């Protein structure tokens, strides 16, 4: 069993391709793997989501060739191996994909665990809290008439796209933390039934900050839960995010995004009044908060009801208590629509990303 319609072929990348362009391929195919081949289409390695995220954390730049981060000896399977044997091999090797390779090393297909099993879209026990109570001040005058989460992008409100993304990863229970123009949001979404989800509302009598609304949850859940800003468009793999959180044994997992900035001057290294080097217009990379989190249930004990609390305060408190706060780098599409120029960019890119 291979990817339908030979879509696995879209995941093939040459060994000379950059990491940046490989990421574009992985995002477009959504197979969560790139198949690296030589000039004769022999498989020489694979790149999975985890390889990319580790490279980001290790500071490898996106302009380097993909062979710098590929797994050079991937598990493979020969043509004709049965479905049952494919599943057993993937379980034994603890992998999610098996390239199908001829005896001469030529790549002829790809089998995926998500295709072999039908549990991928079953309902998960986790819920999500969407923070949708902000004023959207930077988008005025658009937000004078409707709240930012209801601004349409690609023909539907941005919040509806978020709901659909979570739903398609098995998250069927969501809480909306509302304040500004709450009635408009409640009128549009209701109880969520039209979208195949259940929506409950956390109503802030006053703005409680980016973490304070969690104190309005009526009970402590049994499972980790997602918290997400309601103005983010992304095709991040929420299933993998939850899995990553649990494997890290974390109290909190913070998604991060690589932010690059070019310093428009020559940067001087000055040691004891002696110049050791001058680097002209260097490019610096930082990991920035991407506004999506996973929390263990007991984190709620750090939050007092109806008390203003922002995410950095909560996360720093957890770090200060020696709790594990993990980082999950996002390489998939991600954009915050807080500014008008970002809103316009998201509108231009929506069809290509979310078609």
C-alpha positions as CSV (number, residue, x, y, z in Angstrom):
1,X,0.0,0.0,0.0
2,X,1.5,3.3,-1.1
3,X,0.3,6.9,-0.9
4,X,-2.8,7.3,-3.1
5,X,-2.4,8.8,-6.6
6,X,1.4,8.4,-6.4
7,X,1.4,11.5,-4.1
8,X,4.6,10.1,-2.5
9,X,6.5,11.2,-5.6
10,X,5.8,14.8,-4.6
11,X,7.9,14.1,-1.4
12,X,11.1,13.3,-3.4
13,X,13.8,15.9,-3.1
14,X,17.3,16.0,-4.6
15,X,20.3,15.8,-2.3
16,X,21.3,19.4,-3.3
17,X,18.0,21.0,-2.2
18,X,18.2,23.4,0.7
19,X,16.5,22.7,4.0
20,X,14.3,25.7,3.4
21,X,13.0,24.4,0.1
22,X,12.6,20.9,1.6
23,X,10.4,22.3,4.2
24,X,8.2,23.8,1.5
25,X,7.9,20.4,-0.1
26,X,7.0,18.7,3.2
27,X,4.4,21.4,4.0
28,X,2.8,21.1,0.5
29,X,2.6,17.3,0.5
30,X,1.6,17.0,4.2
31,X,3.2,13.5,4.2
32,X,5.5,14.6,7.1
33,X,8.5,13.2,5.3
34,X,10.9,14.1,2.5
35,X,12.6,11.4,0.4
36,X,16.2,12.4,-0.5
37,X,17.5,10.8,-3.8
38,X,20.6,11.0,-5.9
39,X,20.6,11.6,-9.6
40,X,19.6,8.1,-10.4
41,X,16.6,8.2,-8.0
42,X,18.3,5.9,-5.5
43,X,17.1,6.6,-2.0
44,X,20.0,8.1,0.1
45,X,18.1,9.3,3.1
46,X,14.9,10.6,4.6
47,X,13.9,13.8,6.5
48,X,11.0,13.6,9.0
49,X,9.4,16.3,11.1
50,X,11.6,15.4,14.1
51,X,14.8,15.9,12.1
52,X,13.7,19.3,11.1
53,X,12.7,20.4,14.6
54,X,16.0,19.1,16.0
55,X,17.9,21.0,13.4
56,X,16.1,24.2,14.3
57,X,16.9,23.8,18.0
58,X,20.5,23.1,17.1
59,X,20.8,26.3,15.1
60,X,21.3,24.8,11.6
61,X,20.4,27.4,9.0
62,X,17.7,26.8,6.5
63,X,20.0,27.6,3.5
64,X,22.2,24.5,4.2
65,X,21.7,21.4,2.0
66,X,19.1,18.8,3.2
67,X,21.8,16.1,3.4
68,X,23.0,17.9,6.6
69,X,20.0,16.8,8.5
70,X,18.7,13.7,6.7
71,X,18.7,10.3,8.2
72,X,21.2,8.4,5.9
73,X,20.1,4.9,6.8
74,X,16.3,4.9,6.9
75,X,14.3,1.8,7.4
76,X,12.9,0.5,4.1
77,X,10.8,-2.3,2.8
78,X,10.9,-4.2,-0.5
79,X,8.0,-4.2,-3.0
80,X,5.3,-6.8,-2.3
81,X,5.6,-6.9,1.5
82,X,2.1,-7.4,3.0
83,X,0.2,-4.8,4.9
84,X,0.5,-6.8,8.2
85,X,4.3,-7.1,7.8
86,X,4.5,-3.4,7.0
87,X,2.8,-2.5,10.2
88,X,5.0,-4.9,12.2
89,X,8.1,-3.4,10.7
90,X,7.0,0.1,11.6
91,X,6.2,-0.9,15.1
92,X,9.5,-2.7,15.5
93,X,11.5,0.2,14.0
94,X,9.3,2.9,15.7
95,X,8.8,4.7,12.5
96,X,5.8,6.2,10.8
97,X,6.9,5.7,7.2
98,X,8.6,3.0,5.1
99,X,10.1,3.9,1.7
100,X,9.6,1.1,-0.7
101,X,13.0,0.4,-2.4
102,X,14.0,-2.1,-5.1
103,X,17.1,-4.3,-4.5
104,X,19.2,-1.8,-6.5
105,X,18.3,1.0,-4.1
106,X,15.8,2.7,-6.5
107,X,12.9,4.3,-4.7
108,X,9.5,3.1,-6.0
109,X,7.0,4.0,-3.3
110,X,6.2,4.9,0.3
111,X,3.9,3.4,2.9
112,X,2.6,5.4,5.8
113,X,1.3,4.2,9.2
114,X,-1.4,6.8,9.0
115,X,-2.7,5.2,5.8
116,X,-2.6,1.7,7.2
117,X,-4.5,2.5,10.4
118,X,-7.8,4.3,10.5
119,X,-7.5,5.8,14.0
120,X,-6.0,9.1,12.8
121,X,-9.3,11.0,12.8
122,X,-10.9,9.4,15.8
123,X,-11.9,11.8,18.6
124,X,-9.2,12.6,21.1
125,X,-9.9,13.0,24.8
126,X,-8.0,16.3,24.8
127,X,-9.7,19.7,24.5
128,X,-8.5,23.0,23.3
129,X,-8.9,26.5,24.7
130,X,-9.0,29.3,22.1
131,X,-8.2,32.8,23.3
132,X,-10.6,35.0,21.3
133,X,-11.3,37.9,23.6
134,X,-8.8,40.5,22.4
135,X,-9.7,44.0,21.2
136,X,-7.8,43.6,17.9
137,X,-6.6,47.2,18.2
138,X,-4.0,47.0,15.5
139,X,-6.6,46.0,13.0
140,X,-8.9,49.0,13.5
141,X,-11.2,50.1,11.9
142,X,-11.9,46.5,10.8
143,X,-12.4,45.4,14.4
144,X,-14.8,48.2,15.2
145,X,-17.5,46.2,13.4
146,X,-16.5,42.6,14.2
147,X,-14.0,40.9,16.5
148,X,-10.7,39.9,14.9
149,X,-11.5,36.1,15.0
150,X,-14.5,36.7,12.7
151,X,-12.5,38.6,10.1
152,X,-12.8,36.4,6.9
153,X,-9.7,35.0,5.2
154,X,-10.2,32.6,2.3
155,X,-13.9,33.0,2.5
156,X,-14.4,32.1,6.1
157,X,-13.6,33.6,9.6
158,X,-10.1,32.9,10.7
159,X,-11.4,31.2,13.9
160,X,-13.5,28.8,11.8
161,X,-10.3,27.7,10.0
162,X,-8.7,27.1,13.4
163,X,-11.7,25.1,14.5
164,X,-11.6,23.0,11.4
165,X,-7.8,22.3,11.8
166,X,-8.3,21.1,15.4
167,X,-11.3,19.1,14.5
168,X,-9.5,17.3,11.7
169,X,-6.8,16.2,14.3
170,X,-9.5,14.7,16.5
171,X,-9.9,17.7,18.9
172,X,-13.7,17.9,19.1
173,X,-14.2,19.8,22.4
174,X,-13.2,23.4,22.5
175,X,-13.6,26.3,24.9
176,X,-13.7,29.9,23.5
177,X,-12.4,32.5,26.0
178,X,-14.4,35.5,25.0
179,X,-14.7,39.2,26.1
180,X,-14.7,41.8,23.3
181,X,-17.8,41.4,21.1
182,X,-18.5,38.0,22.7
183,X,-22.1,37.9,21.5
184,X,-21.0,38.1,17.8
185,X,-18.7,35.1,18.3
186,X,-21.3,33.1,20.2
187,X,-24.0,33.9,17.5
188,X,-21.7,32.7,14.7
189,X,-20.5,29.4,16.3
190,X,-23.2,28.5,18.7
191,X,-22.5,25.2,20.3
192,X,-20.3,24.1,17.4
193,X,-22.7,21.5,16.1
194,X,-22.6,22.8,12.6
195,X,-18.9,22.2,12.5
196,X,-19.0,18.8,14.1
197,X,-17.5,20.0,17.5
198,X,-18.7,21.0,20.9
199,X,-18.0,24.6,22.0
200,X,-18.3,25.9,25.5
201,X,-17.6,29.5,26.4
202,X,-15.4,31.0,29.1
203,X,-16.8,34.5,29.6
204,X,-14.4,37.1,31.0
205,X,-16.1,39.9,32.9
206,X,-12.9,41.8,32.4
207,X,-9.8,41.1,30.3
208,X,-7.8,38.4,32.1
209,X,-4.7,38.2,30.0
210,X,-3.4,35.5,27.8
211,X,-3.4,32.9,30.6
212,X,-5.9,34.1,33.1
213,X,-8.9,32.8,31.3
214,X,-7.8,29.3,32.0
215,X,-8.8,29.9,35.6
216,X,-12.4,29.9,34.4
217,X,-12.4,26.2,33.5
218,X,-14.9,24.6,35.7
219,X,-12.9,21.4,36.3
220,X,-9.4,20.0,36.0
221,X,-9.1,17.8,32.9
222,X,-7.7,14.3,32.9
223,X,-5.5,14.9,29.8
224,X,-3.1,17.5,28.5
225,X,-4.9,20.3,26.7
226,X,-4.1,22.8,23.9
227,X,-4.3,26.6,24.4
228,X,-4.1,28.7,21.2
229,X,-4.4,32.4,20.3
230,X,-7.5,32.8,18.1
231,X,-5.7,34.9,15.4
232,X,-3.2,32.4,14.1
233,X,-3.4,30.5,10.8
234,X,-1.2,27.4,10.7
235,X,-1.2,23.9,9.4
236,X,0.9,22.6,12.3
237,X,0.3,18.9,13.2
238,X,-1.6,19.2,16.4
239,X,-1.5,15.4,16.8
240,X,2.3,15.4,16.8
241,X,2.3,18.4,19.1
242,X,0.3,16.5,21.7
243,X,2.5,13.4,21.3
244,X,5.6,15.4,21.6
245,X,4.4,17.0,24.8
246,X,3.7,13.6,26.4
247,X,7.1,12.1,25.3
248,X,8.9,15.1,26.9
249,X,7.1,14.6,30.2
250,X,6.5,18.3,30.2
251,X,4.3,20.5,32.4
252,X,4.0,22.9,29.4
253,X,5.0,22.8,25.8
254,X,5.5,26.1,23.9
255,X,5.5,26.2,20.1
256,X,8.3,28.3,18.6
257,X,8.9,29.9,15.3
258,X,12.3,30.8,13.7
259,X,12.5,34.6,13.4
260,X,15.3,36.0,11.2
261,X,16.6,39.6,11.3
262,X,19.4,41.1,9.3
263,X,21.5,43.7,11.2
264,X,21.9,46.5,8.7
265,X,25.5,47.4,9.9
266,X,28.8,45.7,10.2
267,X,28.9,44.0,13.6
268,X,32.2,44.5,15.4
269,X,33.8,42.1,17.9
270,X,35.7,44.3,20.3
271,X,37.8,42.6,22.9
272,X,39.8,44.7,25.3
273,X,39.7,47.7,22.9
274,X,41.0,45.5,20.1
275,X,38.8,44.7,17.1
276,X,39.0,41.0,16.4
277,X,36.5,40.8,13.5
278,X,33.9,42.7,11.5
279,X,30.9,40.9,10.1
280,X,29.0,42.8,7.5
281,X,25.2,42.8,7.9
282,X,24.9,39.4,9.6
283,X,21.7,37.4,9.7
284,X,20.6,36.4,13.2
285,X,18.1,33.8,14.1
286,X,15.8,33.6,17.2
287,X,13.1,31.3,18.4
288,X,10.0,33.3,19.2
289,X,6.8,32.3,20.9
290,X,4.2,31.0,18.3
291,X,1.2,31.4,20.5
292,X,0.2,27.7,20.7
293,X,0.7,25.7,23.9
294,X,0.1,22.3,25.5
295,X,-0.4,22.2,29.3
296,X,-0.5,19.3,31.7
297,X,-3.7,19.3,33.8
298,X,-2.0,20.3,37.1
299,X,-0.8,23.5,35.6
300,X,-4.2,24.9,36.4
301,X,-3.3,24.9,40.1
302,X,-1.0,27.8,39.3
303,X,-3.9,30.0,38.1
304,X,-6.3,31.8,40.3
305,X,-9.9,32.4,39.0
306,X,-10.6,36.0,37.8
307,X,-7.0,37.1,38.2
308,X,-5.2,38.7,35.3
309,X,-2.3,36.5,34.2
310,X,-0.2,36.6,30.9
311,X,1.5,33.5,29.4
312,X,5.0,34.7,30.1
313,X,4.2,35.1,33.8
314,X,2.7,31.6,33.9
315,X,5.6,30.0,32.0
316,X,8.3,31.7,34.0
317,X,6.6,30.6,37.2
318,X,6.6,27.0,35.9
319,X,10.3,27.3,35.0
320,X,11.0,28.8,38.4
321,X,9.4,25.8,40.0
322,X,11.7,23.5,38.0
323,X,8.9,22.1,36.0
324,X,9.7,21.0,32.5
325,X,8.8,23.5,29.8
326,X,9.5,22.1,26.4
327,X,9.9,23.8,23.1
328,X,8.3,22.6,19.9
329,X,9.6,24.3,16.8
330,X,7.0,24.9,14.1
331,X,8.3,24.5,10.5
332,X,4.9,24.4,9.0
333,X,2.9,27.4,7.7
334,X,2.3,29.9,10.5
335,X,1.1,33.5,10.5
336,X,-0.3,35.8,13.1
337,X,-2.9,38.2,11.6
338,X,-2.5,40.9,14.2
339,X,-1.5,43.5,11.7
340,X,-3.1,44.7,8.5
341,X,-0.1,43.6,6.4
342,X,-0.2,40.1,7.9
343,X,-3.9,39.9,7.3
344,X,-3.4,40.8,3.6
345,X,-0.5,38.3,3.3
346,X,-2.6,35.5,4.8
347,X,-5.4,36.3,2.4
348,X,-3.0,36.0,-0.6
349,X,-1.6,32.7,0.7
350,X,-4.7,31.0,2.0
351,X,-5.7,29.1,-1.1
352,X,-2.2,27.6,-1.6
353,X,-1.9,26.5,2.0
354,X,-5.4,25.4,3.0
355,X,-6.8,24.1,-0.3
